[in-house]
Amino acid sequence: MNKYMDRRMRIRQIFHDFVSKMSGSTVIEDPGIPLVGKANGKFRRYVGNEDDNVTGSPGEVAHDSSAFGVSSRYDNIGYKLGRRKQLINRRRMIVDIEFIMALFGIALMLVETECFIRGVFTKTDAGSIIIKSLISLSTVVLLVAIILYHATGVQIQMADNSWEDWRLAMHFPVSYLKILLELLICSIHPIPGDIRVPAYGVDGRYRMVSLDAIFSILMLARLYLIGKFTVVHHRLLTDTSTQSLGALNKVKINTVFVFKALMSTMPGTMLVSLMLAILIIGSWALRTCEIYYHPGSPESSYLNSMWLVAITFLTIGYGDFTPSTYCGRFVSVLTGLMGVGTTALLVAVLASKLEQSRPEKYVHNFVSRVQLDKVRKNAASDVIKYALSLWRMKRQGISDGTRRTRVYGKLLQSIYTMREAKNEKISIGESSVGIVEVSKSVNDVFEIVEQLQEEQTNLQTRVIDIEEKISNIDKKLDVLISGSR
């Protein structure tokens, strides 16, 4: 036995020497030590401090995790949570800057456009150039904020998933296209100066037109930042429990989620606000197009533009006013599409609001059953009454066919009414069965099955006790019989 153990230890030592020579290292790990062992509450093989040394005596565990490339600053859960909180606060501040810059640029654009329409200055005057320069400056700040916003989002994903490389959080080409599209939308604004291009009008005339109207209308697309601002300041995002539940259920707390939540909690307010926003923005855009490219048209009036937008939004279209420019037609088409979508939302909200709640449905079904029971009882009594009338007429020998036919018809009508009441009551009972009733029935079945199992177990125990008692009695009888002999 000792020879066998010595041979085994010798083979083991030769193998260790071979491995150390091939690796060029003097560190030899004892195979008897577990692959992952705890020391001071940490897994020493893969988690260690930066100051830990790889070298050590034979049989000692080497625990420099950085040598294996698996150590991470996110291994510390406290650092990870603190880093995530810091990044979320930074993203909220960046979104506030985006929102302020977007509204500031839109406000300056509205001031410049209205001043030009009312003849305060022209496109080449100093006032127009100064305002447009401020718009360009706010646009640059907005674009920088957008880049910082996406960079912060990448850092948040790195902190959530414990990634060290930012490229893991960027999905090619979706993430890059999304950033480029947002930068393109927010970069559109009226450029300082008077930029004109040749174009054909609806009437077929060739003229030089300014691009400021198109740039000003497209600049209103920055209003999408209202949704982003609402998301970062809404309680659904600031609440930690909601974020945890969303992460566990793989639900993104974004603009769509917040919009659905607001539509479910306050649908009337959301729809009215949406309709008013579309009416005001569409009317201003249509009026701007008509004044820039077809001055003097009836649609140049703000009230007429508002009437045309409202009729288009409601998909009525009287035809008393029509857009005189391609830009106005484009605005009208967008207004019609938004009107169709808002009407669909309105129908969905009304359908959900008019639907009976579960208690209301229970009360309605109960009252309907009571009424049907009364109708069925009255019809059953009429059946008995008319049957007795026919029997009495037959017994008395009354041969009036008209009277017998009338009584017989009433008897058949009563039988039909009784059957219809019964069928309708059955259909109400079937339609009133919901998820709550099904779950209650399932729970009742489980309780009955458990009771039957307990009773069966008790019955088996009693049968075993009875068998033991009978066996004891049998043994005692055998003893008595053998003693008497």
C-alpha positions as CSV (number, residue, x, y, z in Angstrom):
1,M,0.0,0.0,0.0
2,N,2.8,2.4,0.9
3,K,4.6,1.6,-2.4
4,Y,1.5,2.4,-4.3
5,M,1.1,5.8,-2.5
6,D,4.8,6.7,-3.1
7,R,4.5,5.9,-6.8
8,R,1.3,8.0,-7.1
9,M,3.0,11.0,-5.4
10,R,6.1,10.6,-7.7
11,I,3.9,10.7,-10.8
12,R,2.1,13.7,-9.5
13,Q,5.4,15.6,-8.8
14,I,6.7,14.8,-12.3
15,F,3.5,16.2,-13.9
16,H,3.8,19.4,-11.9
17,D,7.4,19.9,-12.9
18,F,6.5,19.4,-16.6
19,V,3.6,21.9,-16.4
20,S,5.8,24.5,-14.7
21,K,8.6,24.1,-17.3
22,M,6.1,24.5,-20.2
23,S,4.5,27.6,-18.7
24,G,7.8,29.2,-17.8
25,S,6.5,30.0,-14.3
26,T,7.5,28.8,-10.9
27,V,3.9,28.8,-9.5
28,I,2.6,25.3,-8.8
29,E,-0.9,25.0,-7.6
30,D,-2.0,22.0,-5.5
31,P,-4.6,20.0,-7.3
32,G,-6.2,19.2,-4.0
33,I,-7.2,22.9,-3.6
34,P,-10.7,23.6,-5.0
35,L,-10.9,25.6,-8.3
36,V,-13.0,28.3,-6.5
37,G,-12.3,28.8,-2.9
38,K,-13.4,31.5,-0.5
39,A,-11.0,33.5,1.5
40,N,-12.1,36.6,3.5
41,G,-15.5,36.5,1.9
42,K,-14.1,36.6,-1.7
43,F,-13.3,34.1,-4.4
44,R,-9.6,34.3,-4.4
45,R,-9.0,32.6,-7.7
46,Y,-11.0,35.2,-9.8
47,V,-11.5,38.2,-7.5
48,G,-8.6,40.0,-5.9
49,N,-7.1,43.3,-5.3
50,E,-4.7,45.0,-7.6
51,D,-1.9,44.7,-5.1
52,D,-2.2,40.9,-4.9
53,N,0.9,39.0,-6.2
54,V,0.7,36.1,-8.5
55,T,3.8,34.5,-7.2
56,G,3.7,32.3,-4.1
57,S,4.8,29.2,-2.6
58,P,3.9,25.8,-4.0
59,G,0.4,24.7,-2.9
60,E,-0.7,28.3,-2.5
61,V,-3.6,29.7,-4.6
62,A,-2.7,32.4,-7.1
63,H,-5.5,35.0,-6.9
64,D,-4.6,37.9,-9.1
65,S,-7.8,38.2,-11.1
66,S,-6.3,40.9,-13.3
67,A,-3.9,38.4,-14.8
68,F,-6.9,36.5,-16.2
69,G,-8.5,39.6,-17.6
70,V,-11.8,39.2,-15.6
71,S,-11.5,41.8,-12.9
72,S,-13.8,44.8,-13.2
73,R,-14.5,47.9,-11.3
74,Y,-18.2,46.9,-11.5
75,D,-17.6,43.9,-9.3
76,N,-18.2,46.2,-6.4
77,I,-22.0,46.5,-6.2
78,G,-21.8,49.7,-4.2
79,Y,-19.7,51.3,-6.9
80,K,-22.0,50.0,-9.6
81,L,-25.2,51.4,-7.9
82,G,-23.5,54.7,-7.1
83,R,-22.2,55.0,-10.7
84,R,-25.7,54.3,-12.1
85,K,-27.3,56.9,-9.9
86,Q,-24.7,59.4,-10.9
87,L,-25.2,58.7,-14.6
88,I,-29.0,58.9,-14.4
89,N,-28.8,62.3,-12.7
90,R,-26.4,63.5,-15.4
91,R,-28.7,62.3,-18.1
92,R,-31.6,64.1,-16.5
93,M,-29.6,67.3,-16.5
94,I,-28.6,66.8,-20.1
95,V,-32.2,66.3,-21.1
96,D,-33.1,69.5,-19.3
97,I,-30.5,71.4,-21.4
98,E,-31.8,69.8,-24.6
99,F,-35.4,70.8,-23.7
100,I,-34.4,74.4,-22.8
101,M,-32.3,74.8,-26.0
102,A,-35.0,73.4,-28.2
103,L,-37.7,75.7,-26.8
104,F,-35.4,78.6,-26.9
105,G,-34.6,78.0,-30.5
106,I,-38.3,77.5,-31.4
107,A,-39.3,80.7,-29.6
108,L,-36.6,82.7,-31.4
109,M,-37.8,81.2,-34.7
110,L,-41.4,82.2,-34.0
111,V,-40.3,85.8,-33.2
112,E,-38.2,86.1,-36.3
113,T,-41.0,84.7,-38.5
114,E,-43.7,86.9,-37.1
115,C,-41.5,90.0,-37.4
116,F,-40.8,89.2,-41.0
117,I,-44.5,88.6,-41.7
118,R,-45.5,91.9,-40.1
119,G,-42.8,93.8,-42.0
120,V,-40.6,94.7,-39.0
121,F,-37.5,93.7,-40.8
122,T,-36.4,91.7,-43.9
123,K,-34.2,88.7,-44.1
124,T,-31.1,90.7,-44.8
125,D,-31.5,93.2,-41.9
126,A,-29.4,93.0,-38.8
127,G,-32.3,92.0,-36.5
128,S,-33.1,88.9,-38.6
129,I,-29.4,87.9,-38.8
130,I,-28.9,88.3,-35.0
131,I,-31.9,86.2,-34.1
132,K,-31.0,83.5,-36.6
133,S,-27.4,83.5,-35.3
134,L,-28.8,82.9,-31.8
135,I,-30.9,80.1,-33.2
136,S,-27.8,78.6,-34.7
137,L,-25.9,78.9,-31.4
138,S,-28.7,77.2,-29.5
139,T,-28.7,74.5,-32.2
140,V,-25.0,73.8,-31.7
141,V,-25.5,73.5,-28.0
142,L,-28.5,71.2,-28.6
143,L,-26.5,68.9,-30.9
144,V,-23.6,68.7,-28.3
145,A,-26.2,67.8,-25.6
146,I,-27.7,65.1,-27.8
147,I,-24.2,63.5,-28.2
148,L,-23.6,63.7,-24.5
149,Y,-27.1,62.2,-23.9
150,H,-26.3,59.1,-26.0
151,A,-22.8,58.8,-24.5
152,T,-24.4,58.8,-21.0
153,G,-26.9,56.2,-22.2
154,V,-24.0,54.0,-23.3
155,Q,-22.3,54.4,-19.9
156,I,-25.5,53.5,-18.1
157,Q,-25.7,50.3,-20.2
158,M,-22.1,49.5,-19.4
159,A,-22.8,50.0,-15.7
160,D,-25.9,47.8,-15.8
161,N,-24.2,45.0,-17.7
162,S,-20.7,45.4,-16.1
163,W,-19.1,46.0,-19.5
164,E,-15.7,47.6,-19.9
165,D,-15.8,48.4,-23.6
166,W,-18.4,50.9,-24.9
167,R,-18.6,49.2,-28.3
168,L,-20.6,46.4,-26.7
169,A,-23.4,48.8,-26.0
170,M,-23.6,50.1,-29.6
171,H,-25.5,47.9,-32.0
172,F,-24.4,48.4,-35.6
173,P,-26.0,50.0,-37.5
174,V,-29.2,50.6,-35.6
175,S,-27.6,52.7,-32.8
176,Y,-25.5,54.8,-35.2
177,L,-28.5,55.5,-37.5
178,K,-30.6,56.5,-34.5
179,I,-28.1,59.0,-33.4
180,L,-27.6,60.4,-36.9
181,L,-31.3,60.7,-37.4
182,E,-31.8,62.6,-34.2
183,L,-28.9,64.9,-35.0
184,L,-30.3,65.6,-38.5
185,I,-33.8,66.4,-37.1
186,C,-32.4,68.8,-34.5
187,S,-29.9,70.5,-36.9
188,I,-32.6,71.9,-39.2
189,H,-33.1,75.6,-38.5
190,P,-33.3,78.9,-40.5
191,I,-29.8,79.8,-41.6
192,P,-28.7,83.5,-41.2
193,G,-29.3,85.3,-44.5
194,D,-31.9,85.0,-47.3
195,I,-31.4,81.7,-49.1
196,R,-33.6,81.4,-52.2
197,V,-34.0,78.6,-54.7
198,P,-35.9,78.3,-58.0
199,A,-39.1,76.3,-57.8
200,Y,-42.5,75.9,-59.6
201,G,-45.7,76.8,-57.8
202,V,-49.1,75.1,-57.9
203,D,-50.1,77.5,-60.6
204,G,-47.1,76.4,-62.7
205,R,-45.2,79.7,-62.4
206,Y,-41.4,79.6,-62.0
207,R,-40.2,81.8,-59.2
208,M,-37.4,82.2,-56.6
209,V,-38.7,81.1,-53.1
210,S,-37.1,81.3,-49.7
211,L,-36.3,78.2,-47.7
212,D,-36.9,79.8,-44.3
213,A,-40.5,78.7,-44.2
214,I,-39.6,75.0,-44.8
215,F,-36.8,75.2,-42.3
216,S,-39.0,76.9,-39.7
217,I,-41.8,74.3,-40.0
218,L,-39.4,71.4,-39.9
219,M,-37.8,73.0,-36.8
220,L,-41.0,72.2,-35.0
221,A,-40.0,68.6,-35.1
222,R,-37.8,69.3,-32.0
223,L,-41.0,69.2,-30.0
224,Y,-40.4,65.4,-29.7
225,L,-38.1,66.4,-26.8
226,I,-41.2,67.1,-24.7
227,G,-41.7,63.3,-24.6
228,K,-38.0,62.8,-23.5
229,F,-38.3,65.5,-20.9
230,T,-41.5,63.9,-19.5
231,V,-39.9,60.5,-19.3
232,V,-36.9,61.6,-17.3
233,H,-39.0,63.7,-14.9
234,H,-41.9,61.3,-14.6
235,R,-42.4,59.3,-11.4
236,L,-42.3,56.1,-13.4
237,L,-38.6,56.7,-14.2
238,T,-37.5,58.3,-10.9
239,D,-39.0,55.5,-8.9
240,T,-36.4,52.8,-8.2
241,S,-39.0,50.1,-7.7
242,T,-40.5,50.7,-11.1
243,Q,-37.1,50.6,-12.8
244,S,-36.3,47.3,-11.0
245,L,-39.6,45.8,-12.1
246,G,-39.1,46.9,-15.6
247,A,-35.6,45.5,-15.7
248,L,-36.8,42.1,-14.4
249,N,-39.7,41.9,-16.8
250,K,-37.6,43.3,-19.8
251,V,-39.9,46.4,-20.1
252,K,-38.3,49.6,-21.3
253,I,-39.5,52.7,-19.4
254,N,-39.4,55.1,-22.4
255,T,-41.7,57.7,-24.0
256,V,-44.1,55.1,-25.4
257,F,-44.5,53.5,-21.9
258,V,-45.2,56.8,-20.3
259,F,-47.6,57.8,-23.0
260,K,-49.5,54.6,-22.6
261,A,-49.6,55.1,-18.8
262,L,-50.9,58.6,-19.2
263,M,-53.5,57.5,-21.7
264,S,-54.8,54.9,-19.3
265,T,-54.8,57.2,-16.3
266,M,-56.0,60.5,-17.9
267,P,-57.2,59.8,-21.4
268,G,-59.5,62.8,-21.7
269,T,-56.7,65.3,-20.8
270,M,-54.2,63.7,-23.1
271,L,-56.6,63.7,-26.1
272,V,-57.7,67.3,-25.6
273,S,-54.1,68.4,-25.2
274,L,-53.1,66.5,-28.4
275,M,-55.9,67.9,-30.4
276,L,-55.2,71.5,-29.3
277,A,-51.5,71.1,-30.1
278,I,-52.2,69.8,-33.6
279,L,-54.7,72.6,-34.3
280,I,-52.4,75.4,-33.2
281,I,-49.2,74.0,-34.8
282,G,-50.9,73.0,-38.0
283,S,-52.6,76.4,-38.3
284,W,-49.4,78.3,-37.8
285,A,-47.5,76.0,-40.3
286,L,-50.2,76.4,-43.0
287,R,-50.4,80.1,-42.6
288,T,-46.6,80.5,-42.8
289,C,-46.5,78.4,-46.0
290,E,-49.2,80.5,-47.6
291,I,-47.7,83.8,-46.6
292,Y,-44.2,82.9,-47.8
293,Y,-45.1,81.2,-51.1
294,H,-48.5,82.6,-52.0
295,P,-49.0,86.0,-50.3
296,G,-52.5,87.4,-50.5
297,S,-54.3,84.0,-50.6
298,P,-57.4,83.5,-48.3
299,E,-55.4,80.9,-46.3
300,S,-52.9,83.6,-45.3
301,S,-55.3,84.6,-42.5
302,Y,-54.7,82.7,-39.3
303,L,-58.4,82.2,-38.7
304,N,-58.9,80.8,-42.2
305,S,-55.9,78.5,-41.8
306,M,-57.3,77.3,-38.4
307,W,-60.7,76.6,-40.1
308,L,-59.0,74.6,-42.9
309,V,-56.8,72.6,-40.4
310,A,-59.8,71.8,-38.2
311,I,-61.9,70.6,-41.2
312,T,-59.0,68.5,-42.5
313,F,-58.3,67.1,-39.0
314,L,-62.0,66.0,-38.7
315,T,-61.7,64.5,-42.2
316,I,-64.8,66.5,-43.4
317,G,-63.3,68.6,-46.1
318,Y,-66.0,71.2,-47.2
319,G,-63.7,72.5,-50.0
320,D,-64.4,76.2,-49.3
321,F,-60.6,76.7,-48.6
322,T,-57.8,74.8,-50.3
323,P,-54.0,75.1,-49.9
324,S,-52.4,77.2,-52.7
325,T,-48.8,75.9,-52.2
326,Y,-47.1,72.5,-52.1
327,C,-45.9,73.3,-48.6
328,G,-49.5,73.9,-47.5
329,R,-50.7,70.7,-49.1
330,F,-48.0,68.8,-47.2
331,V,-49.2,70.3,-43.9
332,S,-52.8,69.4,-44.8
333,V,-51.9,65.8,-45.5
334,L,-50.0,65.5,-42.2
335,T,-53.0,67.1,-40.4
336,G,-55.4,64.6,-42.0
337,L,-53.1,61.6,-40.9
338,M,-52.9,62.9,-37.4
339,G,-56.7,63.4,-37.4
340,V,-57.2,59.8,-38.4
341,G,-54.9,58.6,-35.7
342,T,-56.4,60.8,-33.0
343,T,-59.9,59.6,-34.0
344,A,-58.8,56.0,-33.6
345,L,-57.5,56.8,-30.1
346,L,-60.7,58.6,-29.2
347,V,-62.8,55.5,-30.3
348,A,-60.6,53.2,-28.2
349,V,-60.9,55.5,-25.2
350,L,-64.7,55.8,-25.5
351,A,-65.0,52.0,-25.9
352,S,-63.0,51.3,-22.8
353,K,-64.9,53.9,-20.8
354,L,-68.3,52.7,-21.9
355,E,-67.5,49.1,-21.1
356,Q,-69.0,47.8,-17.9
357,S,-66.8,47.1,-15.0
358,R,-66.8,43.7,-13.2
359,P,-69.1,44.8,-10.3
360,E,-71.5,46.6,-12.8
361,K,-71.6,43.5,-14.9
362,Y,-72.3,41.3,-11.9
363,V,-75.2,43.5,-10.8
364,H,-76.6,43.7,-14.4
365,N,-76.4,39.9,-14.8
366,F,-78.1,39.3,-11.4
367,V,-80.9,41.7,-12.2
368,S,-81.4,40.1,-15.6
369,R,-81.5,36.6,-14.1
370,V,-84.2,37.7,-11.6
371,Q,-86.3,39.2,-14.4
372,L,-86.0,36.1,-16.5
373,D,-87.0,34.0,-13.5
374,K,-90.1,36.1,-13.2
375,V,-90.9,35.8,-16.9
376,R,-90.4,32.0,-16.8
377,K,-92.6,31.6,-13.8
378,N,-95.4,33.7,-15.3
379,A,-95.1,31.7,-18.6
380,A,-95.2,28.4,-16.7
381,S,-98.4,29.5,-14.9
382,D,-100.0,30.6,-18.2
383,V,-99.2,27.2,-19.6
384,I,-101.0,25.5,-16.7
385,K,-103.9,27.9,-17.0
386,Y,-104.4,27.5,-20.7
387,A,-103.9,23.7,-20.5
388,L,-106.7,23.5,-17.9
389,S,-108.9,25.7,-20.0
390,L,-108.5,23.4,-23.0
391,W,-109.2,20.3,-20.8
392,R,-112.3,22.0,-19.3
393,M,-113.6,23.0,-22.8
394,K,-113.1,19.4,-23.9
395,R,-114.8,18.1,-20.8
396,Q,-117.8,20.3,-21.3
397,G,-118.0,19.5,-25.0
398,I,-117.6,23.1,-26.2
399,S,-117.3,22.9,-30.0
400,D,-116.4,26.5,-30.7
401,G,-113.4,26.2,-32.9
402,T,-112.4,29.9,-32.8
403,R,-112.3,29.9,-29.0
404,R,-110.3,26.7,-28.8
405,T,-107.9,27.9,-31.4
406,R,-107.3,31.1,-29.6
407,V,-106.7,29.3,-26.3
408,Y,-104.4,26.8,-28.0
409,G,-102.4,29.6,-29.6
410,K,-101.9,31.3,-26.2
411,L,-100.7,27.9,-24.8
412,L,-98.1,27.6,-27.5
413,Q,-97.0,31.2,-27.0
414,S,-96.5,30.6,-23.2
415,I,-94.5,27.5,-23.9
416,Y,-92.3,29.4,-26.3
417,T,-91.8,32.3,-23.8
418,M,-90.9,29.8,-21.1
419,R,-88.2,28.1,-23.2
420,E,-86.8,31.4,-24.4
421,A,-86.4,32.7,-20.9
422,K,-84.6,29.5,-19.9
423,N,-82.2,29.7,-22.8
424,E,-81.5,33.3,-22.3
425,K,-80.7,32.7,-18.6
426,I,-78.3,30.0,-19.6
427,S,-76.5,32.3,-22.1
428,I,-76.2,35.0,-19.4
429,G,-74.7,32.5,-17.0
430,E,-72.1,31.4,-19.7
431,S,-71.2,34.9,-20.7
432,S,-70.7,36.1,-17.1
433,V,-67.9,33.5,-16.5
434,G,-64.6,35.4,-16.4
435,I,-61.1,34.9,-15.2
436,V,-62.0,35.5,-11.6
437,E,-64.8,32.8,-11.7
438,V,-62.5,30.3,-13.5
439,S,-59.7,30.9,-10.9
440,K,-62.2,30.5,-8.1
441,S,-63.6,27.3,-9.5
442,V,-60.0,25.9,-9.9
443,N,-59.2,26.8,-6.3
444,D,-62.4,25.1,-5.2
445,V,-61.5,22.0,-7.1
446,F,-58.0,22.0,-5.6
447,E,-59.5,22.3,-2.1
448,I,-61.9,19.4,-2.7
449,V,-59.1,17.2,-4.0
450,E,-57.0,18.0,-1.0
451,Q,-59.9,17.2,1.3
452,L,-60.4,13.9,-0.5
453,Q,-56.7,13.0,-0.2
454,E,-56.7,13.8,3.5
455,E,-59.9,11.7,4.1
456,Q,-58.4,8.8,2.0
457,T,-55.2,9.0,4.1
458,N,-57.2,8.9,7.3
459,L,-59.3,6.0,6.0
460,Q,-56.1,4.0,5.2
461,T,-54.8,4.7,8.7
462,R,-58.0,3.4,10.2
463,V,-58.0,0.3,8.0
464,I,-54.5,-0.4,9.1
465,D,-55.5,0.0,12.7
466,I,-58.5,-2.3,12.2
467,E,-56.3,-4.9,10.6
468,E,-53.8,-4.8,13.5
469,K,-56.6,-5.1,16.0
470,I,-58.1,-8.1,14.1
471,S,-54.6,-9.7,14.0
472,N,-54.2,-9.2,17.8
473,I,-57.7,-10.7,18.4
474,D,-56.8,-13.6,16.1
475,K,-53.6,-14.3,18.1
476,K,-55.4,-14.1,21.4
477,L,-58.1,-16.6,20.1
478,D,-55.3,-19.0,19.0
479,V,-53.8,-18.7,22.5
480,L,-57.1,-19.4,24.2
481,I,-57.9,-22.4,21.9
482,S,-54.4,-23.9,22.5
483,G,-54.8,-23.4,26.3
484,S,-58.2,-25.1,26.4
485,R,-56.8,-28.1,24.7
